[in-house]
């Protein structure tokens, strides 16, 4: 909220996207755990691997989105 009150809209949007990524770790964990269990991995390996994969996928996606947005906003300086 502090950033939006300071009129730093872009910074606030980045913060919100990362916040959603953190929140969705719990959702993607519930997807990865059954998949890894069905793959035949023991529960002692499935749980930590599901947590790691959930964090990596969500954080990776968020950072990819942010970098993609920044690269689109940078226009090449083409002068003839």
C-alpha positions in Angstrom: 0.0 0.0 0.0 2.9 2.4 0.7 4.0 2.4 -2.9 0.6 3.1 -4.3 0.2 6.1 -1.9 3.5 7.4 -3.1 2.2 7.1 -6.7 4.7 4.4 -7.6 2.2 2.4 -9.6 4.7 0.2 -11.5 6.5 -0.8 -8.3 3.1 -1.5 -6.7 2.1 -3.7 -9.6 5.3 -5.7 -9.4 4.8 -6.2 -5.6 1.3 -7.4 -6.1 2.3 -9.9 -8.8 5.0 -11.3 -6.6 2.5 -11.5 -3.7 0.1 -13.5 -5.8 2.9 -15.8 -6.8 3.7 -16.5 -3.1 0.0 -17.0 -2.3 -0.4 -19.5 -5.2 2.4 -21.7 -3.9 -0.2 -23.4 -1.7 -2.4 -24.1 -4.7 0.3 -25.4 -6.9 1.6 -27.6 -4.1 -1.8 -29.3 -4.0 -1.4 -30.0 -7.7 2.2 -31.3 -7.7 1.8 -33.5 -4.6 -0.7 -36.0 -6.1 1.1 -36.0 -9.4 4.4 -36.9 -7.8 2.7 -39.5 -5.6 1.1 -41.0 -8.7 4.5 -41.1 -10.3 5.5 -43.6 -7.6 7.7 -41.3 -5.4 7.6 -42.0 -1.7 5.8 -39.3 0.4 9.1 -38.4 2.1 10.4 -37.2 -1.3 7.1 -36.1 -2.8 6.3 -33.4 -0.2 9.6 -31.5 -0.3 9.9 -31.8 -4.0 6.3 -30.5 -4.4 7.1 -27.5 -2.2 10.3 -26.7 -4.2 8.5 -27.1 -7.6 5.6 -25.0 -6.5 7.9 -22.1 -5.4 10.1 -22.4 -8.5 7.2 -22.5 -10.9 5.3 -19.6 -9.3 8.3 -17.3 -8.7 9.7 -18.1 -12.1 6.4 -17.3 -13.8 6.1 -14.0 -11.9 9.6 -12.9 -12.7 9.2 -13.9 -16.4 6.0 -11.8 -16.6 7.8 -8.8 -15.1 10.8 -9.1 -17.3 8.6 -9.6 -20.4 6.6 -6.5 -19.5 9.8 -4.5 -19.0 11.3 -5.6 -22.3 8.1 -4.7 -24.1 8.2 -1.2 -22.6 11.7 -0.6 -23.8 11.5 0.6 -27.4 14.6 0.3 -29.5 16.1 3.6 -30.7 16.1 3.2 -34.4 17.1 6.3 -36.2 17.7 6.4 -40.0 
